[in-house]
């Protein structure tokens, strides 16, 4: 289980002694340094590292970091809000010892996600991991609901010998093809071994649709741990590929045309050990609460895209009829709907049934994405929101009257449209709090300004190797 309590200056009871013991154990396993990992508002993974002997100090007193990183853009330039983006101030990074793992793909290193608190020991209002922990705790307290989540990871493998900035697929076989699996056999076998060594249960890894593209699906965990795992697995994929002389990109659109990289979220809600998406008396076995939760997510999808599809490159991927889910529609096993109800296999539905959210990519900060999806669903649950008629097939084929009757409309076609929807959504902004909500808005507007005047090819190139 993930540690849900806030860090404390001096360390929570028992943590410092535990960190000292872990330091000795890690040293005995040949670990020299620890990666302290967090994700910024733009969705870029950032780190600080400490020697293994410094773990106890980091656990007690944290490691310093400027709050300016909350308003970094993907290109490392900085925007500002009324409280963020200046050179002033300091924060402390506290590692979560429950999530610390030795990195099999990076010999000599271990990894741990961090929570960030202020110098005075208070929660940092811009910390996305703390935000998700709070949302999860509030859901349990107010509604008696817990969640399990998994994030699919798609990526492309390129030749590191390609010209600077260019993408040349390292695998040339057909989509989902045996040829491509053979071409990348050694690399993906090493990836499976690394995941197993790190305690990551892999459900499948396979060639995907786009040139050089693969996908990995991992087991579901509580939302904070699922977000941690998404960051860890991407770190592992990148490290393993580098050891094979390859380069990977998780960018939503590595090229301007074609199918991009998604990061679909699978989410189920539970109460008293029972999956609310199975065994109910509503459509396809959902309970009334599952329908209301789904309706809440569906209602806020246009605003959610500012969080789940946060890059200008995201909108090169979010195109109709490419299984990206670009309409406010839901359906049973419907891969063109933004929300796909997954019932699971007969005999295992009580554990497998879940809601898949498709307009999500890996430029999204996973802590922000999961927290906002849950907040939207909880708003629907609290109000008993009605779930409209389901859609089958491709929503692009619905005539105007049928689409209107089902509330089906196109999601934002640009980041600018998504930000406008987000700014008008009081529920999401209230869930994030003013500091984090303003950071999201400022960073998205900064990304919009950064690509002003660029055509699609240049937008794709600008973000190709940032994620």
N, C-alpha and C positions, 0 to 999 in steps of 0.2 A: 504493500500500500504506500501511496505517496504521503509524505509529511504534510498535513494541512495546517499545522500551527505556524504562526508567524515567527521568524527568527527573533532572537533577543540579543542585545549587546552582552557579551560575556558567555553566550551560548545557552541553549536550552538545557535543562537538567540532564546530565549524562552524555551530552553530545561531545564535549571536549575530550573526555576520557575515551569515548568511542573513536574519535578522530585520531587520537594518539595511537590507539591500537591498530587502526586501519593503516596509518602511516607505516608502521613496522611491517604489517602484512604486505602492503604494496611494494615496499622496498625489497622484501624478500622475493617478490615476483618480478623483479627487474623494472619496476615502474620508477621513473625519475621525475615526472611532472604531471600536473593535473590541469586539465582544461576546464575552466569555469565558463559555462555556456549560457548565453541568453540570446533572445531574438529582438531586434529593434522594431520600431513602428512600421518601417518600410518592408519588414519581412526578411531582412538580411541577418544571418547568424553572426553574432559578434562574440569575442572571447577575451578573457584574460587567463593567464596561466601562472601557476605557482609551483615551486618544487614540492616534491612529496612531503618533505619535512615541514612545509608551511601549512599543511592541512589543518592542524589543530588551531593555529593562529587564525586562519581564515574562518574556521567554524566558530571561534570565540568572538572575533572582532570584525570579521568581514574583510574584503579587499576593496580598495578605493576605486571609484569610477565616476567620471563626470556625468551629470544628468543631460548634458548636451546630446548624448547619443539617442535620446528619445526623439529628437527631431532631425536625425541624419536621413538623407535620401539614399537611394540605392547607389548613386554615384559618389557618395561620401561628402557631398556638399550639405550645408546645414540651413534649415529654416527656423523660424522662431514663432513662439506663441507669447502670451503675456507673462508666462512663468517659465518657459522652457526655451532652450536654444542659446542661452548666454554662456560665457565662459565661467560664470560664478557657480559656486556650490560644489558639493561632493555627495556621493552615495556610497553605501557599503554592499558588496556582493557576498551573500551567504550561501555556501553550497548545501544542497539537500543530500545528506549522507545516505538516505534510503535509495537514492537513484544513482549513486556513484557506481561506475563500472570501468573495468580495465578494457582499453580499446584494443581489440584483436587486430584491427587493420592498421594500427599505429603503435608498433612496439615501443615500449618505454613510456607510454602515456595512459592515464586514466581520464575519465570525463565525469562531470557532474553539472546538472542544471542549477541555476541560482535564483534566489529571491533577492530583491533589492529593498533596503530600508534606508532611511535618512540617517544623518549623523546623530540625530537626537533619539534614534531607536524607533521611529514611527514607520508605518507602511509608506513606501514611496507610491504616490498616486499614479505614477506613470508606469509602474511595473506590470507588464501584461500577465506574467505568471501568477503574481499575487491577485490580480483581477480575476483570473479563472478560478483560483482557489476559493476566493470569496463567493463567486457565483455558485459554485458547487456546494459550499457550506450553506448558503442562503436557501438553496433549493431543498436541501435535506431538512432544514429547520422549518421552513414555511410550508412545504408541500409533502414532506416525507418521501421525496423522490431522489434517487441516485441515478447515475448514468454510466454507460459503457460506450466507449468510442474507439474508432480505428480510422486512420488516415491512409488512404492509398497513396503510393508514391510512384510517379512516372518520371522517367528521365531519359535523356538521349546520351549515347556514348559516341564521342568523337575522337579523331586521331589527334594526339598531342603534337604531331609533326605538321599539322595543317598551318597555312599562313596565319600570321597574327590576327586574332579576332574572328577568323573564319570557322565555320563548322563543316567538317567532312565526316560523314558517318563512318564509324569503325566497323559496323556490321551492315552488310548489303543484302541480306536475305529477305524474303517476303515477310509481310506483316504476320505476326503470330506463327512464323514459319520455323520448321525444324532446322533449316539451313542457318538461320540467324542464331538459334540456340547453340548449334555446334560452333559457329564462329566465335561466340563469346563464352564457350563452355568453361575454360579455365578461370576466367574472371568471375563468372556467376557462381561457380563452385566455391571459390575462395570467399565470395560474399556470403554464401550460405553458412560456410564454416565460421566466419567471423560473427555472424548474427547468433549462431548457436552458442559460441563461446561467450557472448555478451548477454545471454539469457533472453534473446529476442525470438519469440516463436513465430516462424514464418509460415504462412498458409500457402502461398504460392509465389513464384517469380517466373516471369515469362516474357517473350518478345511481344511488343505492342504494335500499334498500327503505323506510326510515323517512322521515317527512316532512322535506323539506329536506336529505336526507342524500346525500353523495357519497363515493366511494372513489377512492384513487389507489394504484397498484401501481408500484413502482420496481425497478430492477435489483438483483440480489443482489451482495453484497460479502463480504469477510471479516467476521466477527461484530462486531468493534469498529467498523469503518467502517460496517456496516449500522446499528448503534445510533446512531452519529453522524448518519447520513443521516436516520434517523427523526426525530431532534430537529430537524435543519435543515429538513426538509420541513415539519414542523408550524409552525416559525417562519415559513416562507415562506407557507404557506397563510393563516396569521393576518394577516400583513402585507399580502398582496395583497387579502384580503377587506376589511381596514380602509380601504384606498385606494378601495374601491368602496362605502364606507358600510355595510358588513355586519359581522356578528359571527359567530364560529365557536366551536363547542364540540367537544372530543374526549372529553367525559365518557362513561363507559360507559353511563349511562342519563340522557339529558337530560330525559326524562319517565318517570314511574313505570311506565307501561304501554307495551307495544310493543317493537319491536326496537331494541336499543341500538347504540352504536359499538364495533366490535371492533378489534383490532390483531393479527390472526392472524400467526403467525410461520411462515415457510417456511425449512427448514433441511436442508441436504445435507452429507454427510460424504465426504471425499475422501482417497485415499492414492495417492501417486505419480502424481498427475494423473488418477486414475480415480475416478469417482463410485460410491460403494458402494451407492447406491440403483438402479443400472442395470447390466444385463449379468450379474447373478449367477445362481446356480442355485437360489435359494430363491423363495418366493412373489412373483409379479409382478416378477421380475427383481432382487429384492434379493439382496445377498450375505449370508452368515452374520453378518458384523459389522454390517450395516445392520439385520438383524432383532434382534440383541442390543441395539444402540443404541436402537432403537424400543421394545423391551421395557423397557429401563431408564427411559425417559421415561414410558411407560404405567404402570409400577409406582409411580412417585412423583407422578403427577398430583394426587392429593388434597393432598399437601403443597405441590406447586408452585403451586397456586392462591393460596396466601398471597403469592406473588411475582408471578404473572401476572395475577391478579385481586385487587388489593390494597385496593380501596376498598369501603366498604359499598354504594356504588352499583353495584359490579360484580355483585352478587348480584341486582339487579333485572334485569340482562341475562342472567345465566346461568340460563335457564329452558328446559325441554324443548321440542322441536319448533320452535325458532327458529334453527336452524343455529348455535347457540352451542357445541355439543359438550360436553354436561354429564354424559356417562357415560364411564367408563373403558373405552372401546372404540376399536378401530381398524378401518379398512376402506379398500378401494380406491375412491377418488373418492366417498367417503361423507361428505356434508356435515353429517350429524348426529353423526358419531363425533368424539370429542375429537381423535383423530389420524387425519388423512386422508392416505393415500398417494397422491401425485400422480405418475403415471408419465411424463407429458409426451407430446408429439405423436410419433407414429411417425416415425423418422428423426432425432429430436432428443432422444431419451430419455437418451442418455449425458450430456447437459449439463443437461437440464431436470428429471429425476426428483428428487423431494424429499419431505420429510415436512412436512405442514402441521399446526401445533398451534393448535387453535381456541379453547380457553378462555383467551384472552389479550385484554386490552383496553389502551387507551392511558393508563390511570391507572398502568400498570406502568412502572417505571424500566426502559428497554430493556436497559441494561447488566446489571442484576440478572436480568432475565427470561432473556436469552440465556445468561448465565453459568450460571444454575441449570439450565436445560434441557440444556445441554451436560454439566454435571456429572452429572445424572441419567442421561443417555445413556451417558456413559463408565463409570458404575458397572455398567450392564447389559452394556456391551462387555467390561469386565474380567472379569465373572463368567460370560460366555456365557449370559446370561439367555434363557430360551425365550420366544418370542412366541406368545401364545395364538391361538386360532381367530379369524379376522376376522369382522366384523359387517357386514351389508348392511341398507339401510333404516334406519328410526328405531329405535334401541335401546329406546325407551320401550315398544315392542310385544313385547319378549322376555318370555316367562314366567319365573318365578323360577328354575326348574331350568336352563333354557338360559342365563340370565344368569349364574348361579353357575358353570356349567361353563366359561364364557368369561372369568370374572373381571370381569364387567361390573357396576359399581355406580355409584350416583349420586355425582357430585362434591359437595363441601361446598355446603350451601345457604345458608351465611352466612359472613361473614368470621371469626366466632368459631370455627366448625368448622374452617375452613382453618388458622387459627393453631394450633389444637390438633394438627392433622396435621403442620404444619411443626415444631412444638416436639418432636414424637416422631421426626422424621426425622434420624438422625445423619449421613447422607451429605450432605444439603444444608447442614446447619449446619456440618459440618466444611469443606465447600468454601468457604463464606462466611468462615469464621473467627469466633471468638467476638464480636469487636467488631461486625462487620457483621450477624451473625445476631441478636445481641441488639438492635441498632438496628431491624431488620426487625420483630422481635416487639414491641418497645416502641411503635413507630409504629403498627402494626396495632391493638394494644390501645388506643392513644390514639384512633384513628379510631372504634373500636367505642364507646368511652365518649362520644365527641363527639356521636353520633347516638342515644344511648340514649333511648328513649321516643318517637322520631319515627316517624311513619307513612311509607309508601313515597313519597308525594308530597313530603313535607318532606325526606326523604333525597335524592331526586333534585334538589330545589331547592338543597340545601346544597352539592352538588358540580357543579352545572350549569356554572358559569363558572370553576371552579378548574382545569380541564384544557382 
